[in-house]
Amino acid sequence: MQTIISTRSIGDQDLHTTTMRSSFGLVKRSLINTRRLPSAFLPSLAMPMFNMIAFSGTFFAITKMPGFPTDRSVNWFMPLGLAMGSAFSGVALGFSLIRDLENGFYDRLRMSPTSRLSLVVGPVIATWIRVTLVAAIVFVAAFLLGARPTSGVLSYICSLIAALGIATIGAGWGLGLAYRFQDMRGAAIMQLSIFVTMFLSTAQVPLDVMTGWLHTVARVSPVTNIFRLARAGWVNESSPDYMSWSNVYGGLLAIVILSALSLTFAMRSLQQIDN
C-alpha cells in the first residue's frame, strides 16, 4: 500500500512539473512571437490608448453632469480603454490558436507528452505579462494627459487587477471559441462579444444617469462590477471611503466566477478536439 501511494505521489509530482515546464515553454514562445511580430502586439496597445484619448477628449464635458464622480474625464475613460485593450489581448489568443490549428503546429502540441492544462495555462500567463506591460504604458500616458489617482498606489493596483481579470476572461472565451470552430468563423463572435458586454455596462457613463432598458441591463451586468473595481481609485474624490471593500468585492467576485467559467469552457472545448 505504501509503495502504491508513493508511486502515485511521484507520478502526480512529475505531471505537475511537466505541466508547468510545458506552460512556461508556451509562455516563452508567445513572448518571442510578440518580439518577432510586433504587429500582433501593437493593436492591444493602440486600443486602450486610442479609446482613452478619443473618449476623454470627445466627451470631456460629461464631467459637468450633476453628480458625476470625477472632474477629470481621463480618470473615467482610462479604465475603459485599459479594459478594452485587455479584453482584446485575451481574445487574441483565439486568433493565434486558429493560426496554429490551420498550419498544423497545434497538432504537434497535442501529441506532446504533457497535460492538456498547459495548453491553456501557458498562453494565459503570456497574456498576463503583455497586459501588465500595456497597463504600465497606459498609466504613464494617462498621467501625462492629466489623470490623477485618488488613492495612491491602490488606484493602480485595482485597475491592474481588473485588467488582468478581463484578459483572463477574454482568453478563456477566445480559446474556447477557437477550439470549437477551428477556423476564422469564430473570430467575428470573439470581437462582437467584447463590444456587446463592454458597452452594455457602465463603460461610458455611470449607472445613475442611465435610463430605460440600458440601465436595467447594466445594473445586473457583472462587467459593471469589474468597471467599479477598475475605477475605484480614480473617481469620487470627495469620498475618501470609496476605496473600500464594499466597492471592490463585486468586481473581484465577478472576475473569479467569469474566469472560472471561461477557462472551463476552453478546457472542455479542447477535450472535444481530442475526442
N, C-alpha and C positions, 0 to 999 in steps of 0.2 A: 504494500500500500504506500509506504514512504517513497519507494522508488518511482511509482506511478505519479505521485504528487510532485516529486522533484523534477521528473522529466517534463511534466505538463508546465511547471513553473518556468523551466528553462525555455521550453518552446514558446510560451507566451512572451517571455522577455525578448527572445530572438525576433519574434514577429513585431513587437513594439519597436525594437531597434531598427529593423529593416524598414518598417513603415516610415519612421522619422528620417532615416537616411534617404529613402526614395523621395520623401516630401521635400527635403531641402535640396535634393538634386533637381527637382522640378522648379523650385524657387530660383535656383541659380540659372537654370535655362531661361526662365521667364525674364529675369533681370538682364541677362545677356542679350536676349532678343530686343529688350527695350533700348539697350545701348546701340545695337546694330540697326534697329528700325525705329528711329525717333518719331516717325510719323504715326506709330501706334500709341505713343505716349503723349504726344503734344495735344491731341484732342481732349484728353482728360484734364489737361492743364488749362487749355484755352476755354473750355466750357465754363468753369467757375469764374475765371477772370472776366470773360465776356458778360456773363449774367450779372455779376456783381457791379461792373461798370455801367452796363446798359440800364439795368433796373434802378440802381441808386441815382443815376443821373436823370433818367426819364421821369421817374416818379418821386423826385426829391420833395415835392410839395405834399406828399402823403403824410409827412410828419406834422403838418398843420392841422390835421384832423383832431377834433376834441378827444382827448384820452389816448392818443397814440402813444405807445410805450417808450418812444425814444425821439429825440430831436435830431438824430443823425440817420439819414436814410441808408447809408452804407452799413450801419450797425444792424439794420433789419435785413438787408438783402445779401450781405456777405455770407451768412449761414445758408441761405438758399442756394447761392452759387456753389458753395462748397459741397452741399448735399447733392446737387445735380451732378457735379463732377465725380463725386464718389460713387454715385449710383451707376454712372456710365462706365467708370473704371471697373466696377463689379461685373456688369453685363458684358463688358468687352472680353471677358474670359470665354463667353459663349462664342464670340466671333473667332477667337484664337482656336478654340476647340473644334469648331466646324472646319477651319482650315486644316488642322491636323487630321481630322477624320477623312477629309477629301483626298489629302495627299498620301494617306496610308500610314503616317507616322504614329497615330494613336493606336493602331493595331499592334505595333511593336511594344508600346507601353503596356497594353492589356496583356500581352504574352509574358511580360516580365514577372519573375517570381516574387511578388510583393503584394501587400494588402491593397485592395481597391480603394481603401480610405485615403491612401497617399495621393491618388489621382485627383482628389478633391481638396485635401488639406494643403498640398503644395501650392497650387495656383492661388488659393485664398490667402495664404501667408504672403505671397509675392504681391498680391493686390494691396494688402495692408501696408507694405513697405512703400509702394508707389503712392498710395493715398496720403500717407504721412508726409512724404516729400511734397506733394501737391499742397497739402494743408499749410505747411511751413511757408511756401511761396505765397499762397493766398493771404495768410496772416500778415506778411510783410507788406504786400500790395494794399491790403485793406487799411493798414496803419497809415501808409502814405496818402491814402485817399481820405483820411480823417476819421476812420473807425477807432473808437476808444473803448476798451473793456471796462465794465463796471465792477468786476470782482477779481481783478488781477489775474494771476495765473490760472485760477479756476475757470475763468471765462474761456481760455484757450483749451483747457482740458475737456470741458464739456462739449465744445464744438468738435474737437478731435474724436472724442468717443462717439458722438453722433455720426460723424463722417465714416469712421471705421465700421460702425454698425450698419449703416446704409450700404456700404461697399460689400459687406458680408452677405446681406440680404440679396443684393443685386447679383453677387457672384453665384450664390446657390440657385437663384432663379435663371440666370443666363446659362449655367452649366446644365441644369435640368432640361431646359428647352432645347439646347443643342443636342443632348443625348436623345431626346425624344424625336426630333426632326432629322438630325444628322445632315442637314444642309441649310442653305440660306433662307428657307421658308420660315424658320423661327426668328430670324433677325428682326423682321418688322414687329413681331409681338414683343420682343425684348425692348425695343425703343419705345413703342407706343405705351407699353405698360408703365414705363418710368414716368412719362409725361402725365399720364392719367392719374397715377397715385400721388404724384407730387402736387399737381395743381388742383386736386380735389381735397386739399388740406389748407392749412394756414400759410402756404408758401409765400403768398403775396401780401395778404392783409390779415390783421388779427381777427379772431373769431367774433369779437364783439361788434364789428362793423359789417359782418356778412348778414345776408338775409335770404329767405326762401330756401329752396332745396339745397343750395350750396352750403348754407350754414348747417343744415341737418347732416349732410354727408361729412363735412369737415369735422363736426363735433364728435362723431364716432370713429373717424379715421385714426388708426394707430400712428400714421405719419405725422399727424398734428402733434402728438405727444413727443415724437422724435424732434420735431422742429422746436418745441418748447424747451427741450433739453439743449439743443444746439444754440438757442438764443438766450439761455439762462443768464449768461454773464454779459449780455450786450444790450439789454433793454431794461426799462423800469429803473432809471437812475434814481428816482425819488423813493424807491422802495428797497432798503438795504436787506430785507428778508426774502427778496426774490430768489436769490441763490440759496434755496432751502431744499430739503429732501422732498417735501410735498410738491415742488415744482419740477423735479427732475426724475423722480422714481418711475413715472409713467413712461417716459422715453426709454429708460433703461429696460423696463419690463417689455415694452414693445419690441426693442431690439433683440432681446433674448428669445422671445416667442417667435418672431418672424424669421430670425436667423435659423432657429431650430427647424422650422417648417420648410424653409427654402433649401437648407442643406440636406434635410431628409428627402425632399423632392429630387435633389441632384443625385443622391446615393441610390435611390430606388430606380431612377431613370437609367443610371449606369448599370444596375443589375439587369435591367431588361435587355441591354445590349449583349451582356454576357450569356443570357438565356436564349 
